[in-house]
């Protein structure tokens, strides 16, 4: 411990002056190490992470080249060069996969005629072969989900419980928007869940994979491929073929809310008339 003498005070001042540069050097060294670590992390990410933009130099297959020609003629004004998107016009298509293209283009929702709250289904502008070519171009450009080849429904002869399992999954995941009978319904902000009455198996599978419009994405972690096939089987067999129309008046098959309301109105009406009839007889 230094004494409180002039010599002691000079010694403390000397120590503070000598230690000040060392603290500055330590801080500069820490900052330099942090910058080096950030630069290293950025370099590793750039080297190994998937690119945010399409690779314009990648060689495309013949089918994808045909799709690129169609894209440049009909889609580039909204989705931009290499499908990277245009602000306030159309989103980037990098990573959406061929499944999204085949759903949107195959159902006529794209190209849109005008900007609306939701793209509506209409007659497709491209035939199936052209739709496949567009999908192949987007797939090779940025990857993404694909509709699997082969049968997209489950054989009831091989799995008799598939219909029941598909119905259970449909009621859990789909009825809140599409209704118990698959008739669709209104959503918020001018949007709606479409009817499933005429949807093909390919459309249903692609919609679950990609989540178009307000629909959530049901990837393979949420619904396995087998569960998707069971849901499609239920929609095709039970809803579209109308195996269970629900009696003489099926009320659009919208579910228990509509049925309960009908029972309430009819029941109250019968009770009122019965009460008046009894009162008139007494």
C-alpha positions as CSV (number, residue, x, y, z in Angstrom):
1,X,0.0,0.0,0.0
2,X,1.5,3.3,-1.1
3,X,1.6,6.2,1.3
4,X,-0.3,9.4,0.7
5,X,2.9,11.4,0.1
6,X,3.8,13.3,-3.0
7,X,6.0,10.4,-4.1
8,X,3.2,7.9,-3.5
9,X,0.7,10.0,-5.5
10,X,3.2,10.3,-8.4
11,X,3.6,6.5,-8.3
12,X,-0.1,5.9,-8.5
13,X,-0.5,8.4,-11.4
14,X,2.4,6.6,-13.2
15,X,0.7,3.2,-12.7
16,X,-2.6,4.5,-14.1
17,X,-0.9,6.0,-17.1
18,X,1.0,2.8,-17.7
19,X,-2.1,0.6,-17.4
20,X,-4.3,2.7,-19.7
21,X,-2.6,1.7,-22.9
22,X,-2.9,-2.0,-21.9
23,X,-6.6,-1.7,-21.4
24,X,-7.0,0.0,-24.8
25,X,-5.0,-2.8,-26.4
26,X,-7.1,-5.5,-24.7
27,X,-10.3,-3.8,-26.0
28,X,-8.9,-3.4,-29.5
29,X,-7.8,-7.0,-29.4
30,X,-11.3,-8.2,-28.3
31,X,-12.9,-6.2,-31.1
32,X,-10.5,-7.5,-33.7
33,X,-11.2,-11.1,-32.6
34,X,-15.0,-10.5,-32.7
35,X,-14.7,-9.1,-36.3
36,X,-12.6,-12.0,-37.4
37,X,-15.1,-14.5,-35.9
38,X,-18.0,-12.7,-37.7
39,X,-16.1,-12.7,-41.0
40,X,-15.3,-16.4,-40.6
41,X,-19.0,-17.2,-39.8
42,X,-20.1,-15.2,-42.8
43,X,-17.7,-16.9,-45.1
44,X,-18.8,-20.4,-43.9
45,X,-22.4,-19.5,-44.4
46,X,-21.8,-18.1,-47.9
47,X,-19.9,-21.2,-48.8
48,X,-22.3,-23.8,-47.6
49,X,-25.8,-22.2,-47.3
50,X,-28.2,-22.4,-50.2
51,X,-28.2,-19.2,-52.3
52,X,-31.0,-16.7,-52.0
53,X,-30.9,-16.2,-55.7
54,X,-31.1,-18.5,-58.6
55,X,-27.9,-19.7,-60.4
56,X,-28.2,-18.1,-63.8
57,X,-25.2,-20.2,-65.1
58,X,-26.8,-23.6,-64.2
59,X,-27.4,-25.8,-67.2
60,X,-31.1,-26.6,-67.6
61,X,-32.6,-29.8,-68.9
62,X,-34.6,-29.7,-72.2
63,X,-37.9,-29.7,-70.4
64,X,-36.8,-26.9,-68.1
65,X,-35.5,-24.8,-71.1
66,X,-39.0,-25.1,-72.6
67,X,-40.4,-24.0,-69.2
68,X,-38.0,-21.0,-69.1
69,X,-39.3,-19.9,-72.5
70,X,-42.9,-20.0,-71.2
71,X,-41.9,-18.3,-68.0
72,X,-40.1,-15.4,-69.8
73,X,-43.1,-14.9,-72.0
74,X,-45.9,-15.1,-69.4
75,X,-44.5,-14.8,-65.8
76,X,-41.4,-12.6,-65.8
77,X,-43.3,-9.3,-65.5
78,X,-44.5,-10.2,-62.0
79,X,-42.0,-12.8,-60.8
80,X,-38.9,-11.2,-62.3
81,X,-35.8,-12.4,-64.0
82,X,-34.8,-15.9,-62.8
83,X,-38.1,-16.0,-60.7
84,X,-36.5,-13.8,-58.0
85,X,-39.7,-11.7,-57.6
86,X,-40.7,-8.1,-58.2
87,X,-41.6,-5.8,-55.4
88,X,-45.4,-5.1,-55.1
89,X,-46.0,-7.5,-58.0
90,X,-45.1,-11.0,-57.3
91,X,-43.0,-13.1,-54.8
92,X,-39.9,-14.9,-55.5
93,X,-40.4,-18.5,-56.7
94,X,-37.0,-19.7,-55.6
95,X,-37.6,-22.8,-53.4
96,X,-41.3,-23.1,-54.0
97,X,-40.8,-26.3,-56.0
98,X,-42.7,-27.8,-58.9
99,X,-45.6,-28.7,-56.7
100,X,-46.5,-25.1,-56.1
101,X,-46.3,-24.3,-59.9
102,X,-48.3,-27.3,-60.8
103,X,-51.1,-26.4,-58.4
104,X,-51.2,-22.6,-59.2
105,X,-50.8,-22.9,-63.0
106,X,-52.7,-26.2,-63.3
107,X,-55.8,-24.8,-61.7
108,X,-55.7,-21.6,-63.6
109,X,-55.0,-19.5,-60.6
110,X,-51.8,-18.3,-62.2
111,X,-51.2,-16.2,-64.2
112,X,-53.5,-13.8,-62.4
113,X,-55.6,-11.4,-64.6
114,X,-55.4,-8.7,-61.9
115,X,-54.3,-8.3,-58.3
116,X,-57.0,-9.5,-55.9
117,X,-57.2,-10.7,-52.3
118,X,-57.0,-14.3,-53.6
119,X,-56.4,-15.9,-56.9
120,X,-59.5,-17.8,-58.1
121,X,-59.7,-21.1,-59.9
122,X,-60.4,-20.7,-63.6
123,X,-59.6,-22.4,-67.0
124,X,-55.9,-23.0,-67.2
125,X,-53.9,-21.0,-69.7
126,X,-51.3,-23.8,-70.2
127,X,-51.9,-27.4,-70.9
128,X,-50.6,-30.2,-68.7
129,X,-47.3,-30.6,-70.7
130,X,-46.6,-26.9,-70.5
131,X,-47.4,-26.8,-66.8
132,X,-45.0,-29.7,-66.2
133,X,-42.3,-27.8,-68.1
134,X,-42.9,-24.6,-66.0
135,X,-42.7,-26.7,-62.9
136,X,-39.5,-28.4,-64.0
137,X,-37.9,-25.0,-64.7
138,X,-38.7,-23.7,-61.2
139,X,-37.6,-27.0,-59.6
140,X,-34.2,-26.9,-61.3
141,X,-33.9,-23.2,-60.6
142,X,-34.3,-23.3,-56.8
143,X,-35.5,-26.7,-55.7
144,X,-38.5,-27.2,-53.4
145,X,-41.3,-29.7,-52.8
146,X,-42.4,-32.1,-55.5
147,X,-45.6,-34.1,-56.0
148,X,-44.5,-37.8,-55.9
149,X,-45.0,-40.0,-58.9
150,X,-47.3,-42.9,-58.7
151,X,-50.7,-43.5,-57.1
152,X,-51.8,-40.6,-54.7
153,X,-54.7,-42.5,-53.1
154,X,-54.7,-45.6,-50.8
155,X,-56.2,-48.8,-52.1
156,X,-59.1,-49.7,-49.8
157,X,-58.7,-53.4,-50.6
158,X,-55.1,-53.3,-49.3
159,X,-56.0,-51.0,-46.3
160,X,-59.7,-51.1,-45.4
161,X,-59.1,-48.6,-42.6
162,X,-57.7,-46.0,-44.9
163,X,-61.1,-44.3,-45.3
164,X,-61.7,-44.0,-41.6
165,X,-58.2,-42.8,-40.9
166,X,-58.4,-40.3,-43.8
167,X,-61.7,-39.0,-42.4
168,X,-60.2,-38.5,-39.0
169,X,-57.3,-36.6,-40.3
170,X,-59.6,-34.5,-42.6
171,X,-61.8,-33.5,-39.6
172,X,-58.8,-32.6,-37.5
173,X,-56.9,-30.6,-40.1
174,X,-59.3,-29.4,-42.9
175,X,-62.8,-28.9,-41.7
176,X,-62.2,-25.6,-39.9
177,X,-61.8,-24.0,-43.3
178,X,-63.2,-26.4,-46.0
179,X,-66.2,-27.6,-43.9
180,X,-67.2,-31.1,-43.0
181,X,-68.5,-31.7,-46.5
182,X,-65.6,-30.1,-48.3
183,X,-67.8,-27.3,-49.6
184,X,-65.4,-24.5,-48.6
185,X,-66.2,-21.3,-46.8
186,X,-65.4,-17.7,-46.3
187,X,-62.3,-16.4,-44.5
188,X,-61.2,-12.9,-43.6
189,X,-60.2,-10.0,-45.8
190,X,-62.0,-11.2,-48.9
191,X,-60.3,-14.6,-48.9
192,X,-62.0,-18.0,-48.9
193,X,-61.4,-21.7,-48.7
194,X,-62.4,-23.3,-52.0
195,X,-64.7,-26.3,-52.5
196,X,-63.0,-29.6,-52.8
197,X,-65.8,-31.1,-54.9
198,X,-63.8,-31.1,-58.2
199,X,-60.2,-31.2,-56.9
200,X,-58.0,-33.9,-58.4
201,X,-55.6,-36.0,-56.3
202,X,-52.7,-34.1,-57.7
203,X,-54.2,-30.8,-56.7
204,X,-55.0,-32.0,-53.2
205,X,-51.5,-33.4,-52.7
206,X,-49.8,-30.3,-54.1
207,X,-52.0,-28.0,-51.9
208,X,-51.0,-29.9,-48.8
209,X,-47.3,-29.7,-49.7
210,X,-47.2,-26.0,-50.5
211,X,-50.0,-24.3,-48.6
212,X,-51.4,-21.9,-51.2
213,X,-53.2,-18.7,-50.3
214,X,-54.2,-18.9,-46.6
215,X,-53.7,-22.6,-46.3
216,X,-51.0,-23.8,-43.9
217,X,-48.2,-26.0,-45.2
218,X,-48.6,-29.7,-44.3
219,X,-45.0,-31.0,-44.9
220,X,-44.1,-34.6,-44.3
221,X,-43.3,-33.7,-40.7
222,X,-46.9,-32.6,-40.1
223,X,-48.7,-35.2,-42.3
224,X,-46.7,-38.2,-43.6
225,X,-47.1,-39.1,-47.3
226,X,-49.3,-42.1,-46.2
227,X,-51.6,-39.7,-44.2
228,X,-51.8,-37.4,-47.2
229,X,-52.9,-40.3,-49.4
230,X,-55.5,-41.3,-46.8
231,X,-57.0,-37.8,-46.7
232,X,-57.1,-37.7,-50.5
233,X,-58.8,-41.1,-50.5
234,X,-61.4,-39.8,-48.1
235,X,-62.1,-36.7,-50.2
236,X,-62.3,-38.7,-53.4
237,X,-64.5,-41.5,-52.1
238,X,-66.5,-40.1,-49.3
239,X,-67.0,-36.5,-50.4
240,X,-66.8,-36.4,-54.1
241,X,-68.5,-39.6,-54.9
242,X,-71.2,-38.8,-52.3
243,X,-71.3,-42.2,-50.6
244,X,-73.0,-40.7,-47.6
245,X,-75.4,-37.9,-48.7
246,X,-76.7,-37.4,-45.1
247,X,-80.3,-38.1,-45.6
248,X,-83.1,-36.5,-47.6
249,X,-81.9,-32.9,-46.9
250,X,-78.1,-32.8,-46.4
251,X,-78.0,-29.0,-45.9
252,X,-74.9,-28.7,-48.1
253,X,-73.1,-31.0,-45.6
254,X,-71.6,-28.0,-43.9
255,X,-71.5,-29.9,-40.6
256,X,-73.1,-29.8,-37.1
257,X,-73.5,-26.0,-36.9
258,X,-75.9,-25.9,-39.9
259,X,-77.6,-29.1,-38.8
260,X,-78.0,-27.8,-35.2
261,X,-79.5,-24.5,-36.5
262,X,-81.9,-26.3,-38.7
263,X,-83.1,-28.5,-35.9
264,X,-83.4,-25.5,-33.6
265,X,-85.5,-23.5,-36.0
266,X,-87.7,-26.4,-37.1
267,X,-88.1,-27.6,-33.5
268,X,-89.0,-24.2,-32.1
269,X,-91.6,-23.7,-34.9
270,X,-93.2,-27.1,-34.2
271,X,-93.3,-26.3,-30.5
272,X,-94.9,-22.9,-31.1
273,X,-97.6,-24.3,-33.3
274,X,-98.2,-27.2,-30.9
275,X,-98.5,-24.7,-28.0
276,X,-101.0,-22.6,-29.9
277,X,-103.0,-25.7,-30.9
278,X,-103.2,-27.0,-27.3
279,X,-104.1,-23.5,-26.1
280,X,-106.9,-23.3,-28.7
281,X,-108.3,-26.7,-27.6
282,X,-108.3,-25.9,-23.9
